[in-house]
Amino acid sequence: MKKYRVGVITFSDGREFVHRDLLETNKKFEDRLVKTLEDTGEIEVVRASEIVWKPSLAKKAGKELMKAEVEVTVFNYAIWCWPHLSVLASLFAPGPFLLYGQVNPRYPGMVGLLAASGALEQVGIFHEKIWGEPESDEVREKILTFVRAAAATSRLKGERYGMFGGRPMGMYTAAANGDQWMKEFGIDVEQIDQYELVLRAEKVPKEKKERARKWLEELATVAYDGKLLTPEILERQIALYYAAREIIEEYELDFVGFKGQPEMTNNYATMDVVEAFLNDPYDWDGPKEPVVAATETDMDGALTMEIFKHIARQPVLFADVRHYFERENLLDLCNSGTHATYFAARSYDPRENLKHVTFYPETFYFPAGGAAVKHVAAPGEVTLARLTRKNGKYHMTIVPAEFVRLSKEEEERLMKEVQEEWPHAYARLKTDMETFLKHYPCNHIHGVYGNYVNELITFCKIKGINYTLLDKEGI
């Protein structure tokens, strides 16, 4: 996935003779900051062409970064800087803004940082402050945390969500207001009838479907039963995937949701294969960028996943909060669709993942048939979360956890108690179950590998969204 595009503007003293005398000092501090940003491997840096010491250069620098379409702007302070220059630059440079203070005790860089921060605060421009040596691991992680969260807010602007079908099975939490999305996140919503998928799927050439089916049969286990899962039905699901990809490209959609139940699941085929491989970083045609796909047209679920994708730059999980095994202290996250096969081995190599995947016949709930993409999520630290609305206002609930694996026999026993045909992720939460059930607001949950709690909190601060963190302290 593409790197975060970060702009850097370094500020100076408004007196030309001071600026001139300290120009090389300022440049050296800027070089250190830029090297730190680029060494993360996640950031592409765009520098303003000049160190800013007068109003015309402040405006010029901001416009340069605007033209370069940076997603985050870092204001860099190593000496005393005149605060109005930061305000002027902020009128043109793309936010969100990070004010970074270098350690330079001989010259009052901290004074410049705080003076600029106070000025921006007075005029209502959101920003975050970080101070310290750029080579410090702690400082670098703080900067990267802000950049990930800030870039996520920028990347949402102008995105388009494709909603295939309407509200599913009466779920209020799955339906959101498109006007509110545009107002708060800058996201446009395109509504598309699911029949469009059927019409286009019927036109997919036979050879394309066969090639994809054989690829799946080679790399994974396909448990045909002659009824709910046959080669013909699997090819129908593959054709739906091609149809979805075609519509996504044609309509210029960035992330999507499929209603599925009951129209598709009763009459044509389940959407599990479509949703799994859209969320994957590959398909039978090769590597690709994941396209967030939520089942049951869960709009706020898809939005949560898209935020995760931009922050963590990896595939994102969609699941039901299905069952709690009290003796094992495990929460079973299980849903027929949208578990990317990536989670089977946490690999970007499809061969590594698919050898742990079984394409299993669907259950009687879905008479049209199709394959469920069955596997158990690989172990590792995860961050789970969900955006919901409380009385019309967005709220994020964040749940640190760990995915664990059990013995094969134990996992089979647990799966049979719940749903042996579907994918599972066994989560051990960093909070107790009573606290979780009291405060978690939805039947769907989403997440990625790694600890991204601070990034989600920073995202919420930037967007003015309240949040609840369910961790080992309770809440």
MARGU-512535 format. One line per 10 residues: number of its first residue (from 1); for each residue x, y, z of C-alpha. Coordinates in pm, 1 decimal. Example, Ala and Ser with C-alpha at 12.3 -4.5 7.8 and 13.67 -1.06 7.14 Angstrom:
<domars>
1> 1230.0,-450.0,780.0 ~ 1367.0,-106.0,714.0
</domars>
This chain:
<domars>
1> 0.0,0.0,0.0 ~ 119.2,351.4,-74.0 ~ 329.8,546.6,173.8 ~ 198.9,840.5,373.2 ~ 280.6,1167.1,196.6 ~ 403.7,1410.0,463.4 ~ 497.4,1774.4,414.0 ~ 763.6,1947.6,623.1 ~ 794.3,2323.4,677.2 ~ 1077.4,2456.5,893.1
11> 1030.3,2799.5,1048.9 ~ 1282.4,3067.8,1135.8 ~ 1325.2,3406.7,1300.4 ~ 1150.0,3696.0,1127.9 ~ 1463.6,3912.4,1134.6 ~ 1661.6,3849.2,818.2 ~ 2003.3,3874.8,981.6 ~ 1906.0,3620.0,1249.6 ~ 1751.5,3390.5,993.0 ~ 2060.0,3411.3,774.9
21> 2299.7,3339.2,1061.2 ~ 2098.8,3034.9,1173.4 ~ 2003.8,2903.8,830.0 ~ 2253.3,2615.6,826.5 ~ 2156.5,2522.3,1182.0 ~ 1792.6,2506.5,1079.3 ~ 1874.2,2298.4,770.4 ~ 2067.4,2043.1,976.4 ~ 1775.7,2000.5,1213.9 ~ 1537.3,1963.9,920.1
31> 1765.2,1699.9,763.5 ~ 1757.5,1497.9,1085.7 ~ 1378.1,1510.2,1099.2 ~ 1337.1,1414.7,733.1 ~ 1577.1,1121.5,768.9 ~ 1381.7,993.3,1069.0 ~ 1053.3,1014.9,879.2 ~ 1188.6,840.5,570.1 ~ 1366.3,570.6,769.5 ~ 1029.5,446.4,899.4
41> 965.1,302.1,554.8 ~ 607.0,427.9,575.6 ~ 655.3,794.7,487.6 ~ 735.6,990.5,173.9 ~ 853.7,1342.9,264.4 ~ 787.5,1659.9,66.2 ~ 991.1,1956.0,189.6 ~ 900.3,2318.9,142.2 ~ 1155.5,2470.5,-93.8 ~ 1275.6,2730.3,158.7
51> 1305.4,2780.0,533.0 ~ 1021.0,3016.8,625.1 ~ 1120.7,3351.2,780.7 ~ 873.7,3598.7,624.9 ~ 501.8,3597.0,536.8 ~ 544.0,3552.7,161.6 ~ 751.8,3238.4,220.1 ~ 496.8,3103.4,469.5 ~ 223.1,3127.8,209.3 ~ 452.2,2991.6,-62.3
61> 547.7,2689.8,148.3 ~ 185.2,2612.5,229.2 ~ 86.4,2633.6,-136.0 ~ 375.2,2408.2,-237.8 ~ 255.2,2137.4,-1.6 ~ -102.4,2185.5,-117.7 ~ 10.4,2138.5,-477.0 ~ 207.9,1829.5,-375.2 ~ -110.9,1686.7,-218.6 ~ 50.0,1594.6,111.1
71> -176.0,1420.3,361.1 ~ -19.2,1557.4,679.4 ~ 196.5,1863.8,743.4 ~ 475.3,1880.8,1001.6 ~ 576.5,2226.9,1127.1 ~ 939.1,2203.2,1239.4 ~ 1088.3,2429.5,1509.4 ~ 1455.3,2431.8,1609.2 ~ 1500.1,2801.2,1699.5 ~ 1277.8,3091.1,1799.1
81> 1023.8,3144.5,1519.0 ~ 768.5,3415.8,1470.3 ~ 427.8,3255.1,1539.2 ~ 226.3,3435.3,1272.0 ~ 428.4,3252.4,1007.0 ~ 285.7,2919.1,1123.3 ~ -67.9,3056.7,1113.9 ~ -20.5,3187.3,759.5 ~ 126.6,2858.1,640.9 ~ -163.0,2666.6,796.0
91> -407.8,2856.1,575.9 ~ -268.6,2677.3,271.0 ~ -79.0,2365.4,380.4 ~ -296.8,2053.0,411.6 ~ -374.1,1948.7,767.8 ~ -384.3,1780.7,1009.4 ~ -81.0,1955.6,1156.3 ~ 195.0,1818.5,1375.8 ~ 412.9,2075.2,1552.4 ~ 752.4,1921.7,1612.7
101> 1004.3,2074.9,1851.5 ~ 1373.2,1993.0,1815.5 ~ 1608.8,1972.5,2113.2 ~ 1828.1,2282.3,2074.1 ~ 1886.3,2442.6,2416.7 ~ 2110.4,2725.4,2288.9 ~ 1825.1,2874.4,2087.5 ~ 1467.0,2892.9,2219.6 ~ 1309.1,2636.6,1986.7 ~ 1066.7,2523.5,2254.3
111> 951.9,2883.6,2290.8 ~ 890.3,2896.9,1916.3 ~ 696.2,2570.1,1929.3 ~ 472.6,2682.4,2213.7 ~ 417.1,3030.3,2071.6 ~ 306.9,2884.5,1739.3 ~ 86.4,2629.2,1913.4 ~ -83.1,2899.8,2115.6 ~ -149.1,3104.6,1804.1 ~ -299.7,2812.3,1615.7
121> -509.7,2718.8,1916.3 ~ -650.4,3069.5,1945.4 ~ -771.4,3065.8,1586.1 ~ -914.5,2714.3,1617.8 ~ -670.4,2510.5,1408.2 ~ -630.7,2156.0,1542.0 ~ -276.0,2035.1,1590.9 ~ -65.7,1799.3,1798.8 ~ 271.0,1876.6,1963.8 ~ 570.8,1644.5,1989.6
131> 912.8,1738.6,2126.5 ~ 1241.6,1551.0,2143.0 ~ 1533.3,1406.5,1950.6 ~ 1413.5,1269.5,1614.9 ~ 1644.9,969.4,1645.5 ~ 1473.1,858.6,1966.9 ~ 1262.6,543.4,1923.3 ~ 995.3,690.0,2149.9 ~ 978.6,1016.8,1957.4 ~ 977.3,838.8,1622.5
141> 687.7,618.2,1733.1 ~ 490.0,921.8,1853.3 ~ 541.4,1092.5,1518.7 ~ 443.8,780.3,1325.7 ~ 134.3,733.4,1541.3 ~ 16.9,1084.0,1458.1 ~ 101.1,1051.5,1089.1 ~ -93.6,725.5,1054.8 ~ -402.0,868.5,1222.1 ~ -384.1,1205.9,1050.0
151> -329.5,1052.3,707.2 ~ -633.1,830.2,764.1 ~ -851.6,1137.7,812.1 ~ -709.8,1287.3,492.2 ~ -748.0,971.7,287.0 ~ -1115.7,937.3,373.7 ~ -1189.9,1272.9,210.6 ~ -1334.6,1222.9,-134.3 ~ -1363.8,845.6,-103.0 ~ -1669.5,665.0,-232.4
161> -1852.1,381.7,-59.3 ~ -2047.6,138.2,-273.4 ~ -2360.7,9.9,-100.5 ~ -2488.2,-303.5,-278.3 ~ -2843.6,-346.0,-150.4 ~ -3024.1,-181.5,139.9 ~ -3046.1,-231.9,515.1 ~ -3003.4,-602.1,598.9 ~ -3239.9,-794.5,825.1 ~ -3353.0,-489.0,1021.0
171> -3006.0,-390.5,1149.9 ~ -3013.0,-25.3,1254.0 ~ -2640.5,-37.8,1332.3 ~ -2564.1,-140.1,973.0 ~ -2732.0,163.0,812.8 ~ -2590.5,516.2,826.8 ~ -2680.9,858.2,688.9 ~ -2490.6,943.8,372.0 ~ -2526.2,1315.7,441.4 ~ -2359.1,1269.8,779.8
181> -2075.7,1074.2,620.7 ~ -2011.7,1354.1,373.6 ~ -2029.8,1622.0,641.9 ~ -1807.0,1448.3,897.9 ~ -1569.9,1240.2,685.2 ~ -1599.9,1368.1,328.7 ~ -1724.0,1030.7,199.6 ~ -1973.6,993.0,-84.4 ~ -2218.8,700.1,-84.8 ~ -2322.6,526.1,-406.3
191> -2620.6,290.2,-381.3 ~ -2622.1,-1.7,-626.1 ~ -2878.8,-277.3,-665.6 ~ -2746.2,-629.6,-608.0 ~ -2907.6,-737.0,-934.7 ~ -2630.9,-546.9,-1112.9 ~ -2388.0,-802.9,-970.6 ~ -2597.9,-1088.8,-1109.4 ~ -2627.1,-934.6,-1455.7 ~ -2253.4,-881.6,-1484.2
201> -2162.8,-1215.4,-1328.7 ~ -2360.8,-1394.9,-1600.3 ~ -2134.9,-1234.1,-1861.7 ~ -1800.9,-1344.7,-1711.9 ~ -1624.2,-1576.9,-1959.3 ~ -1617.3,-1945.6,-1870.1 ~ -1239.1,-1968.8,-1900.6 ~ -1185.8,-1695.7,-1640.3 ~ -1410.3,-1873.3,-1390.7 ~ -1249.4,-2210.8,-1454.8
211> -895.9,-2077.2,-1415.0 ~ -981.8,-1915.7,-1080.4 ~ -1162.3,-2228.5,-957.7 ~ -864.7,-2450.0,-1041.9 ~ -632.8,-2208.1,-861.0 ~ -848.3,-2240.1,-548.7 ~ -863.4,-2618.3,-581.1 ~ -483.9,-2631.6,-612.6 ~ -398.2,-2408.8,-316.5 ~ -685.0,-2477.1,-75.8
221> -924.7,-2756.6,16.1 ~ -1259.7,-2736.6,-162.7 ~ -1515.1,-2960.5,8.6 ~ -1771.6,-3014.8,-266.2 ~ -2090.6,-3183.5,-145.7 ~ -2281.5,-3200.9,-474.2 ~ -2564.4,-2985.7,-339.4 ~ -2480.4,-2655.1,-172.7 ~ -2127.2,-2650.1,-311.5 ~ -2047.8,-2770.1,-661.2
231> -1789.9,-2650.7,-915.7 ~ -2068.9,-2461.2,-1090.4 ~ -2175.9,-2279.1,-772.9 ~ -1815.4,-2194.0,-684.2 ~ -1766.9,-2052.2,-1033.8 ~ -2081.7,-1845.2,-979.8 ~ -1922.6,-1694.6,-669.7 ~ -1603.3,-1627.4,-865.4 ~ -1808.5,-1456.3,-1134.2 ~ -1969.5,-1237.5,-866.9
241> -1618.6,-1138.8,-756.7 ~ -1527.8,-1034.5,-1110.8 ~ -1856.1,-844.7,-1136.7 ~ -1784.6,-661.7,-811.4 ~ -1431.9,-569.3,-924.3 ~ -1570.4,-437.4,-1253.3 ~ -1830.6,-219.9,-1079.5 ~ -1577.1,-95.0,-823.8 ~ -1347.9,18.7,-1104.2 ~ -1625.0,163.6,-1319.1
251> -1792.8,355.7,-1034.8 ~ -1456.6,450.4,-880.3 ~ -1546.3,301.5,-543.1 ~ -1292.6,288.4,-260.2 ~ -1471.3,49.0,-23.7 ~ -1796.1,-144.5,-36.7 ~ -2064.7,-338.6,145.4 ~ -2288.1,-620.9,22.2 ~ -2631.9,-692.3,165.5 ~ -2625.0,-1058.2,66.2
261> -2909.3,-1181.9,284.4 ~ -3170.4,-1281.5,191.0 ~ -3188.0,-1202.7,-181.6 ~ -2847.6,-1334.8,-290.0 ~ -2828.2,-1614.7,-34.1 ~ -3176.8,-1740.4,-118.6 ~ -3165.8,-1709.6,-494.8 ~ -2816.4,-1691.4,-647.4 ~ -2511.1,-1757.8,-424.7 ~ -2350.9,-1637.8,-105.3
271> -2106.0,-1347.3,-120.7 ~ -1838.2,-1504.4,101.8 ~ -1579.1,-1563.3,-170.5 ~ -1633.6,-1210.6,-304.0 ~ -1592.8,-1048.3,33.9 ~ -1294.5,-1257.5,142.9 ~ -1086.9,-1191.7,-168.0 ~ -1175.4,-824.0,-192.9 ~ -1035.0,-787.9,158.9 ~ -728.1,-995.6,69.2
281> -398.5,-852.5,-63.2 ~ -415.7,-1092.6,-360.2 ~ -648.0,-1303.7,-568.9 ~ -598.3,-1568.2,-840.2 ~ -480.5,-1290.7,-1075.1 ~ -193.5,-1184.6,-847.7 ~ -109.1,-928.6,-575.9 ~ -340.7,-631.1,-528.8 ~ -439.6,-369.8,-277.2 ~ -715.8,-489.3,-42.8
291> -1057.8,-335.5,-100.8 ~ -1249.4,-314.1,225.3 ~ -1571.8,-511.4,187.0 ~ -1827.9,-539.9,465.6 ~ -2101.1,-798.7,469.5 ~ -2465.7,-711.2,541.5 ~ -2406.2,-363.2,394.2 ~ -2273.8,-259.3,735.3 ~ -2182.5,101.0,662.4 ~ -2026.5,191.3,996.9
301> -1852.5,-145.6,993.9 ~ -1705.5,-70.3,652.7 ~ -1604.0,276.7,771.4 ~ -1430.0,130.2,1076.4 ~ -1247.7,-112.9,848.2 ~ -1144.3,163.3,608.1 ~ -999.6,364.7,896.9 ~ -807.7,56.4,1010.2 ~ -680.9,-2.9,656.9 ~ -543.9,350.2,627.7
311> -386.5,339.4,974.3 ~ -235.8,-10.0,966.2 ~ -193.4,-58.4,589.2 ~ -296.3,-424.3,608.2 ~ -608.6,-639.1,556.6 ~ -887.8,-584.1,809.4 ~ -1116.4,-834.4,981.4 ~ -1495.5,-823.5,981.8 ~ -1671.6,-1060.5,1219.6 ~ -1971.9,-1122.6,1439.4
321> -1928.2,-1118.7,1815.7 ~ -2057.4,-1474.3,1809.0 ~ -1995.1,-1650.9,2139.9 ~ -1796.4,-1639.7,2463.5 ~ -1636.3,-1961.3,2587.7 ~ -1620.7,-1896.7,2959.1 ~ -1393.5,-2186.2,3055.5 ~ -1136.6,-2097.0,2788.2 ~ -1190.1,-1720.6,2835.7 ~ -1216.6,-1679.1,2459.9
331> -1445.5,-1466.9,2248.6 ~ -1531.6,-1640.7,1922.4 ~ -1538.4,-1391.0,1633.8 ~ -1717.5,-1569.5,1352.1 ~ -1907.7,-1463.2,1040.1 ~ -1977.8,-1647.6,715.6 ~ -1830.0,-1369.9,501.6 ~ -1547.6,-1115.8,489.9 ~ -1275.0,-1306.4,677.9 ~ -987.6,-1245.9,435.9
341> -778.6,-1558.0,383.1 ~ -481.7,-1342.8,491.9 ~ -582.3,-1413.5,851.0 ~ -527.0,-1786.8,810.8 ~ -146.9,-1751.4,831.7 ~ -96.5,-1372.8,843.0 ~ 96.3,-1388.4,516.6 ~ 99.9,-1191.6,191.8 ~ 172.7,-1518.2,11.1 ~ -157.0,-1683.2,-85.7
351> 3.2,-2027.5,-75.5 ~ 88.3,-1987.0,291.6 ~ -265.9,-1885.6,379.8 ~ -473.9,-2103.6,153.2 ~ -317.7,-2428.9,267.1 ~ -501.5,-2359.5,594.3 ~ -832.7,-2271.9,421.9 ~ -1125.5,-2498.4,340.6 ~ -1400.1,-2382.6,106.8 ~ -1683.6,-2545.8,292.7
361> -2047.3,-2585.3,179.8 ~ -2282.3,-2327.3,328.6 ~ -2555.7,-2423.1,572.8 ~ -2932.1,-2446.8,531.1 ~ -2958.5,-2074.4,611.1 ~ -2837.8,-2007.7,257.3 ~ -3035.9,-2229.8,16.8 ~ -2872.6,-2082.1,-294.7 ~ -2550.0,-2241.1,-178.7 ~ -2187.9,-2142.7,-213.2
371> -1860.5,-2178.0,-30.6 ~ -1786.4,-2043.1,313.6 ~ -1418.8,-1950.7,348.1 ~ -1331.1,-2154.8,656.9 ~ -1010.2,-2107.7,857.2 ~ -889.9,-2006.0,1203.0 ~ -711.4,-1673.0,1243.7 ~ -338.0,-1687.6,1309.1 ~ -222.1,-1589.2,1658.8 ~ -95.0,-1245.2,1747.8
381> -169.0,-916.4,1918.7 ~ -468.2,-740.6,1764.7 ~ -656.9,-415.6,1797.6 ~ -1035.6,-443.7,1767.4 ~ -1273.9,-151.7,1733.6 ~ -1610.4,-29.3,1612.3 ~ -1758.9,305.7,1514.9 ~ -2123.4,346.3,1615.8 ~ -2362.1,634.2,1668.4 ~ -2506.2,733.2,2003.8
391> -2804.9,958.7,1954.6 ~ -2669.0,1056.4,1615.1 ~ -2310.6,1128.7,1726.8 ~ -2021.5,902.3,1638.3 ~ -1843.4,709.3,1911.1 ~ -1556.8,461.5,1880.9 ~ -1513.8,161.9,2109.6 ~ -1156.8,25.4,2113.6 ~ -1075.2,-324.1,2239.2 ~ -711.6,-442.8,2267.2
401> -691.2,-821.0,2239.6 ~ -491.3,-1120.9,2126.2 ~ -583.1,-1390.1,1876.6 ~ -485.2,-1734.0,2006.1 ~ -466.1,-2082.0,1860.7 ~ -557.3,-2402.0,2041.9 ~ -490.6,-2765.0,1964.6 ~ -656.3,-2894.9,1649.4 ~ -887.0,-3115.7,1855.3 ~ -987.4,-2831.4,2085.0
411> -1055.2,-2593.9,1796.6 ~ -1268.4,-2853.1,1619.7 ~ -1468.9,-2905.2,1936.3 ~ -1531.8,-2532.7,1976.8 ~ -1616.3,-2483.0,1608.9 ~ -1874.5,-2761.7,1617.9 ~ -2041.3,-2593.9,1915.6 ~ -2079.4,-2274.3,1712.2 ~ -2050.5,-2310.6,1332.3 ~ -1796.9,-2552.0,1188.3
421> -1842.0,-2431.7,829.7 ~ -1736.5,-2071.7,894.0 ~ -1408.6,-1892.1,973.1 ~ -1319.2,-1819.0,1335.3 ~ -1089.5,-1588.7,1526.9 ~ -1043.0,-1677.0,1892.9 ~ -982.7,-1356.2,2085.1 ~ -861.6,-1313.5,2440.7 ~ -961.3,-961.2,2540.0 ~ -761.0,-723.3,2758.2
431> -1077.3,-664.6,2957.3 ~ -1327.6,-889.1,3132.1 ~ -1635.9,-1013.8,2952.5 ~ -1881.7,-834.8,3178.8 ~ -1720.1,-500.6,3098.8 ~ -1710.4,-584.9,2729.9 ~ -2079.1,-677.2,2708.8 ~ -2177.5,-371.8,2909.3 ~ -1996.3,-124.1,2685.7 ~ -1952.3,-284.6,2342.6
441> -2224.5,-135.2,2120.7 ~ -2274.0,-368.1,1823.3 ~ -2297.6,-726.3,1695.8 ~ -2013.7,-670.5,1444.8 ~ -1646.6,-613.1,1525.9 ~ -1335.7,-527.9,1322.1 ~ -962.6,-534.2,1369.2 ~ -604.1,-573.8,1255.4 ~ -287.1,-735.0,1384.6 ~ -69.5,-513.4,1603.8
451> -124.7,-241.6,1862.4 ~ -293.0,59.5,1703.2 ~ -478.3,187.0,2009.8 ~ -294.9,520.0,2015.0 ~ -355.6,571.6,1643.4 ~ -729.8,517.9,1687.6 ~ -738.3,754.1,1985.5 ~ -549.4,1016.7,1785.3 ~ -791.3,971.1,1494.0 ~ -1080.8,1030.9,1731.8
461> -917.9,1345.2,1870.7 ~ -860.4,1485.4,1523.2 ~ -1220.9,1415.7,1423.0 ~ -1374.2,1524.5,1753.7 ~ -1516.0,1176.2,1818.7 ~ -1561.6,1043.6,2171.4 ~ -1414.3,702.4,2240.6 ~ -1419.6,423.7,2497.9 ~ -1110.7,209.5,2556.9 ~ -1182.5,-133.7,2700.1
471> -848.8,-249.9,2837.9 ~ -711.7,-436.1,3138.7 ~ -812.0,-150.1,3367.8 ~ -1175.9,-211.2,3276.3 ~ -1273.7,106.0,3092.9
</domars>
